[in-house]
Each structure stands twice: as structure tokens, then as C-alpha cells.
Amino acid sequence: RKVITLAQVPEFPEIKYSLGFRKIIDKETQEAIIEEVKRISYQRNPRIWLGIKWLATYVSIRPGELLQMNEGDIDTRLGYFIVLHTKEGKEKLVPILQEDIETINDLPTGLPAIPFFRHTSGKGGVRAGQRFGNRYLYKWWKKACNNLGIEGVDLYGGTRHSTVTALRKQFSPEQIKAGTMHSTNK
């Protein structure tokens, strides 16, 4: 409502900063961590290991999208994940590897509206059948990293980001963009 002249605009200080980078790991280290997650969590709930394995395998699915999946969003007959709750607001279909179809078929199934990534038993205020929280997979990732003496690698950096970075050795940025279903290749 009021016109501000250049003389009235305060001088802003120059702030120096540097962007932080996620720590990534090589494929062998990633596989070792995922195997450690399997070793320490599979008996408790195989979906913990499966969620972390899938974050490293299906890089077109973001962690939040993965945790929002219900039983009915995984079609093993057609071999697709149906990702409904995307950042872009558009559903996406992601093909499932045959080995993962077999693993899914070996798990107990629930009704279509039940969360796929759910707790199997009640413990510490969590009810059986309740959806994993946003940091649940991260907690197990950190336990596995600590067991292996690996420091400074978060779940996103160690799974999705490390996998996509490793793809640079074999594919062009445009091929990676198409495979990860991203709108940019940044």
C-alpha cells in the first residue's frame, strides 16, 4: 500500500554459507548395512528389512510414499506398486522385481486398507497393526550402521541417494531421471 523507495530499503548483510552434502556409500557397504538390518530385525518384523531394502532398490519411491502404502497398493499379480500418496499429487506405477513379489507372497497379508509397513506386535505404546512412524526405518538403519561401525550415513543418503549416485557409472542423467521418475535430474 505504501511505496518504498530504494533509499528506504535497508542494506542486507552478506551471509556466507556452504551447502551440506549427504554422505553416500558404495554398493558393497550399502548391501552390508541392509544385510545387518535383516539380521537384527527379520525375526521381529521382516517389513523393517524390506522397507529399507526397497528404499535402496526402488529409488522412484520416496520414503514417505513407501510408508503410506497399504496392502492394496501392492499388486503382486500384475507386479506393480501403486503409489497413491506422491509428492507431486499424481499416482505412479512402479514395477516390482520377481524376487520381491515372492517375498511379499510369503508374508501374511491383510485387508487392502491395512498399512503394508505395520507393526506386528504391540510394544512401547505401539499397537499391532499400526503404521510405522516416519523415523522407524531410520532407527533400524542407525542400529545396523552402529553394529558395523559406520558413521554419518543417514537412511536417505545410504539408500536412495547412494543408489542413484552409483547409477551415474552406467547411465546418463536423462536415463537416471526417467528411471527414478523425477521431473529434474538435479
N, C-alpha and C positions, 0 to 999 in steps of 0.2 A: 504494500500500500504506500510505502514511503520509498522514494528513490534514493539509493545510496550512491554516492559519488566515489570515485577511486581514492580520493583524499580521505574518505571516511573508513575505508577498508583497512583493518589492522594488518600489520606485517606478520606473516606467519613464520615461525622458526623452521629451519631446515632440520629434518629429523633423519638421521642416518639409521638404516636398518638393513638386515640381510634376511632373505627368506630361508626358512628352515627346510631341510630336505629329509624325507623319510629314509630311514636306514633300510636297505634292501639286502637280500641274501641270495646265494646261489641255489640252484635247484637241489643239489645234494643236501645242503643244510635245511632247506625247506622240507624235503622229504623226511629227514631225520626228526625234525620237530613234529611233523604230522604223525609219524610212527610212534613217537613218545606220547603224544596226545592219545593215540589209540591204546597204547599200553596202560596208561593211567586212568582212562575214562571208559573204556569199552564195556567193562563189566557193570559199571554204574548205569551208563546210558550210551548206547552206540551212536545216538544222534549228535552227541557232542563232537566226536571224532568226524562224523560225516559232515557236519556243518563246516568245520574248519577245512576239511579236505575239499569240499565243494567251493569254498571261497578261493582256494588256490587253483581249482580246475575250471570252474565256470565263471570266468572273470567278467562276463557281461551282467552278472547278477551282483548287485551291491549288497553289503552285509545287512542293511535294514530291510531290503527287499527279501532276502533269504529268510530272515527271521519272521517275516509276516506271512510266509507260505502256510497254507493249510493242506491237509491230506488231499483234498480235491483239486489242488493246484498242481499235483504231480501225476501226470498221465503216463504210466509205465506201458500201457498197451500201445499208445502212439509214440511213446518215447520222447515226451516233452515236459519241461517245466512251464507252467503258465504263470508268468509273473504279473500280478494284477496291481500291486501297490508300488509303482515305479516313481522315481524322482520326476520324470517327465510327464507323468499322468497318463501314459499310454501303455496298454498291456504289451508284453513281449513274450514270444515263444522261444525257449532255449532248448536245443536238442540235448538229450541225456545219453551218456555213454552206456553201452551194454553192460559193463561191469557194475555200474551204479544202479541200473534197472534191476539186476539180480540182487544187489544188496538191499534195495528198497523192498523188493518182493519177499525177502527173508525176514523183514521186520514186522512186528504186529501192526495191523492197520486200524484206523479209527474211522469214524464218520467223516464225510467230506469237509465239514466245517470245523473240525478239530485241528488245532495247530500241529504242523508236522514236527517242528522243533519245540518239544514239550518235555517237561519233567516227568519221569516215570514213577517217582515216589516222592512223598512229602518229606521235607526236611528243612529245618531252619526257617520256618514261616512260609515255605513254598508248598503249594498243593500239587499233588499228582495231576497231570494233565494241563497244568498252567504253562503258558508260552514262556520260552527262555527270555530273560531280560536282555537289554541291549548290550550289556557288558559280560554276559555269561560265557560266551565263547572266548572272549578276550582273557577272562580269568584262567581258563584251562590252557590257553596258548602260553600265558606267562608262567604257569606251573611247569609246563613242558620245557620252556626255554630255561627256566631256573635249574631244572634237573639236568639239563645238558650244558649248563654254564654259558649260555648265550645271553648277551645283554643288549639292551637298546633296540630291540626289534619288536614293534607293535604288531598286532594281528593284521591290520590292513596292509602295512608295509611288507610284512613277511609272507602274506598270501597273495592277494590280488596284485599289488604293486610289483612285487618281485617277479611274479609270473609274466606280467605284461612287459616288464623291462627285459626279461630273458627272451621274449619273443622277437626283440629287435635284432637278434643274431640271425634269425631265419626269415623274417618277413619285413615288408616295407611298412612305413607308418600308415599308409592307406589300408593295407591288408589288416593290420592290427586294429585300426579304427572300425573296420567292417566286422571283424571277428568279435570285438568287445561290445559292439552295438553302441559305441559312443558317438556323439554328434560332432566332437572335435578330436584331434589327435594330439592335444597338448599333454 
